[in-house]
């Protein structure tokens, strides 16, 4: 579903992220001022303090990290390299075929970034965030999964209250880009969580729900807007990452980790019971990311999975239902990566329809096919397993083990006599043993010993 971009392009993007971070930091804290720290509940937060005609003013910088301290140290030395960054963005789009947003979408995201939305720890989510993962992971993503006319911004309400800083009202920021932006009607005319412009570009503000499901908007004072509460959003925006939207000289933004984004798509699609046009796109996005993450970021994916499943039975059920919609290969690679068995998916089963059995002399196995999740699944049993557990002693003693044709006939005949038992053991291994291979379940002699011991318990 995806293909790698050249390593040089991936490295160029990493350089772009660093340069955009430095430029965004310099732009946000231009002018004469000093950086000061405050300790809140045992954690240090930094602010940029400057004097204005109205008195002393502080702008929120962020919680103290090594990266932030380094940015503060080099603040005065940052150089304006806008033109170089524009060339770098253009090269990544034209040569690596990486996605960029539509022009109006890019202008809106840039305006939000310049207003301080991402500095105040808001997170870009949805398909505009998904577009950044191609460069972040060094892959080309399916074109059908990256088209959108929506921009989704999420922020924790507690963060919005605690930052002691704010952007201009969201609507005024948007109207600087396009005066046609207006609030989308809400059942409470005094509250606005979404804004739309002529032509269809829409901006939605979201926040994690606090308790039961509700349509009641929550205020985000730092962003000058209300936000729609959404379940599972706290998981999505936990420990977000920095990225660059490929527009203009690059827009420095904060997005969910790709691991959480992919798993959240599986969960949220089921939560919404989404059978609209967005449902298939959500699954395509999840699968395209998972197919890369199992190979390139297995530890991060396992950690994100563990955080999701420990949240309870509802989370597990939604994950299983979403995972059932991806291809068998991606499904099995994910289960293999996170250490889950196929029985995690309650509706998944391995069924048999008496397909012809064949002997493979190169691997010394008998193989045939079953059906699992609507897809054909290769099943096999080793000759050793047949000899150890299913071959009659009389037949064994009278056989010529050096004759390939005799051996083929012997094992196939024994397989046919014991097929129902072999299929039952294969089905049990398929569902209740760790995933060994994404394309085949192979029954070995040692497997039969383990499975038979298990059945006697």
Residue pairs with C-beta under 8 A, 6 or more apart in sequence:
1 141
1 142
1 284
1 287
1 288
1 291
2 139
2 140
2 141
2 142
2 288
2 291
2 292
3 139
3 140
4 138
4 139
4 140
5 96
5 97
5 98
5 134
5 135
5 138
5 139
5 140
6 96
7 138
9 91
9 92
9 95
9 96
9 98
9 138
10 135
10 138
12 88
12 91
12 92
13 92
13 98
13 135
13 136
13 138
13 244
15 88
16 85
16 88
16 89
16 92
16 244
16 250
17 242
17 243
17 244
17 252
19 81
19 84
19 85
19 88
19 250
20 85
20 244
20 249
20 250
20 251
20 252
21 71
21 242
21 252
22 71
22 74
22 78
23 78
23 80
23 81
23 82
23 85
23 249
23 252
24 113
24 119
24 252
25 71
25 75
25 78
26 75
26 78
26 80
27 114
28 48
28 59
28 61
28 116
28 119
29 35
29 48
29 59
29 61
29 75
31 50
32 50
32 51
33 48
33 49
33 50
33 51
34 48
34 49
34 50
35 46
35 47
35 48
35 49
35 61
35 72
35 75
36 46
36 47
36 49
36 58
37 44
37 45
37 46
37 47
37 64
38 44
38 45
38 46
38 47
39 45
40 162
43 63
43 64
44 63
44 64
45 60
45 61
45 62
45 63
45 64
46 61
46 62
46 63
46 64
46 68
46 72
47 58
47 59
47 60
47 61
47 164
47 165
48 58
48 59
48 61
49 56
49 57
49 58
50 56
50 57
50 59
51 57
58 164
58 165
59 116
59 119
59 165
60 119
60 120
60 163
60 164
60 165
61 68
61 72
61 119
62 68
62 119
62 121
82 249
83 249
85 249
85 250
86 248
86 249
88 250
89 100
89 244
89 246
89 247
89 248
89 249
89 250
92 98
92 135
92 246
93 99
93 100
93 246
96 135
96 140
97 140
98 134
98 135
98 140
98 246
99 131
99 134
99 141
99 146
99 246
100 106
100 131
100 245
100 246
100 247
101 109
101 128
101 131
101 245
101 246
101 247
102 149
102 201
103 247
104 177
104 178
104 197
104 199
104 201
105 128
105 148
105 149
105 151
105 201
105 247
106 245
106 247
106 248
106 251
107 177
107 178
107 247
108 151
108 174
108 177
108 178
108 201
108 203
109 124
109 128
109 151
109 245
109 247
109 251
109 253
110 245
110 247
110 248
110 251
111 173
111 174
111 176
111 177
112 118
112 151
112 153
112 173
112 203
113 251
113 252
113 253
115 167
115 168
115 173
116 165
116 167
117 153
117 167
117 173
117 223
118 124
118 252
118 253
118 254
120 155
120 159
120 160
120 163
120 165
120 166
120 167
120 222
120 223
121 155
121 156
121 159
121 163
121 254
122 153
122 154
122 155
122 222
122 223
122 254
123 129
123 153
123 154
123 155
123 236
123 237
123 240
123 254
123 255
123 256
124 132
124 151
124 152
124 153
124 245
124 253
124 254
124 255
125 152
125 153
125 154
125 206
125 233
125 236
125 237
125 255
125 256
125 261
126 148
126 150
126 151
126 152
127 145
127 146
127 147
127 148
127 150
127 281
127 285
128 148
128 150
128 151
128 152
128 245
129 152
129 243
129 253
129 255
129 256
129 261
130 141
130 145
130 146
130 261
130 285
130 289
131 141
131 146
131 245
131 246
132 243
132 244
132 245
132 246
132 253
132 255
133 139
133 141
133 243
133 255
133 258
133 261
133 289
134 140
134 141
134 146
135 243
135 244
135 246
136 241
136 243
136 258
137 258
137 289
137 292
137 293
137 296
137 297
138 296
139 292
141 288
142 284
142 288
144 281
144 284
145 281
145 284
145 285
145 288
149 200
149 201
149 202
150 201
150 202
150 203
150 204
151 201
151 202
151 203
151 204
152 203
152 204
152 206
153 203
153 204
153 205
153 206
153 223
154 205
154 206
154 207
154 208
154 227
154 230
154 233
154 236
154 237
155 205
155 207
155 220
155 222
155 223
155 227
156 207
156 208
156 234
156 237
157 207
157 208
157 210
157 218
157 219
157 220
157 227
159 222
160 207
160 219
160 220
160 221
160 222
160 223
161 221
161 222
163 222
165 222
166 221
166 222
166 223
166 224
167 173
167 222
167 223
167 224
168 224
169 224
169 225
170 192
170 195
170 203
170 205
170 223
170 224
170 225
171 181
171 182
171 183
171 192
171 195
171 224
171 225
172 224
173 224
174 181
174 195
174 197
174 203
175 181
178 197
178 198
178 201
180 197
180 198
180 199
181 195
181 196
181 197
181 203
182 195
182 196
182 197
183 192
183 194
183 195
184 192
184 193
184 194
184 195
184 196
184 202
186 192
186 193
186 194
186 217
187 215
188 217
191 217
191 226
192 217
192 225
192 226
193 204
193 205
193 206
193 217
193 225
193 226
193 227
193 228
194 202
194 203
194 204
194 205
194 228
195 202
195 203
196 202
196 203
204 228
205 220
205 223
205 225
205 226
205 227
205 228
206 227
206 228
206 229
206 230
206 233
207 218
207 220
207 227
207 228
207 229
207 230
207 233
208 229
208 230
208 231
208 233
208 234
208 237
209 229
209 230
209 231
209 233
210 218
210 229
213 231
214 229
215 228
215 229
216 229
217 226
217 227
217 228
217 229
218 226
218 227
218 228
218 229
219 226
219 227
220 226
220 227
231 271
232 264
232 267
232 268
232 271
235 260
235 264
235 267
235 307
235 308
235 311
236 256
236 260
236 261
236 264
237 256
238 260
238 307
239 257
239 260
240 254
240 255
240 256
240 257
241 254
241 255
241 256
241 257
242 252
242 253
242 254
242 255
243 253
243 254
243 255
244 250
244 251
244 252
244 253
245 251
245 253
255 261
256 264
257 300
257 304
258 289
258 293
258 297
259 289
259 293
259 297
259 300
259 301
259 303
259 304
259 305
260 304
261 285
261 289
262 285
262 286
262 289
262 290
262 293
262 301
263 286
263 304
263 305
263 308
263 319
265 282
265 283
265 285
265 286
265 322
266 283
266 286
266 318
266 319
266 321
266 322
266 323
266 325
266 326
267 308
267 315
267 318
267 319
267 322
268 274
268 282
268 318
269 279
269 282
269 283
269 286
269 322
269 325
270 317
270 318
270 321
270 322
271 318
272 279
274 282
283 322
283 325
283 326
286 322
286 326
287 326
287 327
287 330
290 301
290 326
290 330
290 333
290 334
291 329
291 330
291 333
293 300
293 301
294 301
294 330
294 333
294 334
294 336
294 337
295 333
298 337
301 334
301 337
301 338
302 337
302 338
302 339
305 334
305 338
306 338
308 315
308 319
309 315
309 316
309 319
316 344
317 346
320 344
320 345
320 346
323 331
323 334
323 344
323 345
324 331
324 345
324 347
324 348
324 373
326 334
327 375
328 372
328 373
328 375
328 377
328 438
329 438
329 439
331 345
331 373
332 342
332 435
332 437
332 438
333 438
335 341
335 342
335 344
335 435
336 434
336 435
336 436
336 438
339 434
340 435
341 431
341 432
341 433
341 434
341 435
342 348
342 372
342 430
342 431
342 435
343 431
343 432
345 373
348 372
348 373
348 431
349 372
349 427
349 431
350 370
350 371
350 372
350 377
350 379
350 426
350 427
350 430
350 431
350 441
351 370
351 371
351 372
352 368
352 370
352 371
352 379
352 423
352 427
353 370
353 371
355 368
355 369
355 370
356 368
357 366
357 367
357 368
357 412
357 415
357 416
357 419
358 366
358 367
358 368
359 365
359 366
359 408
359 411
359 412
360 366
360 367
360 380
361 404
361 408
363 380
364 382
364 383
364 384
365 380
365 381
365 382
365 383
365 442
366 380
366 381
366 383
366 386
366 411
366 412
366 415
367 378
367 379
367 380
367 381
367 440
368 379
368 380
369 376
369 377
369 378
369 379
370 376
370 377
370 379
370 423
370 426
370 427
371 377
372 430
377 430
377 439
377 440
377 441
378 439
378 440
378 441
379 423
379 426
379 430
379 440
379 441
379 443
380 440
380 441
380 442
380 443
381 415
381 422
381 426
381 442
381 443
382 442
382 443
382 444
382 445
383 407
383 411
384 444
384 445
385 443
385 444
385 445
385 447
385 448
386 411
386 414
386 415
386 418
387 396
387 411
388 445
388 448
389 445
389 448
390 414
390 415
390 417
390 418
390 421
390 422
391 410
391 411
391 414
392 414
395 410
395 413
395 414
399 406
399 407
399 410
400 406
400 407
401 407
415 422
422 443
425 443
425 447
425 448
425 451
426 441
426 443
428 451
428 454
428 455
429 441
429 443
429 447
429 451
430 441
432 454
433 447
433 451
436 442
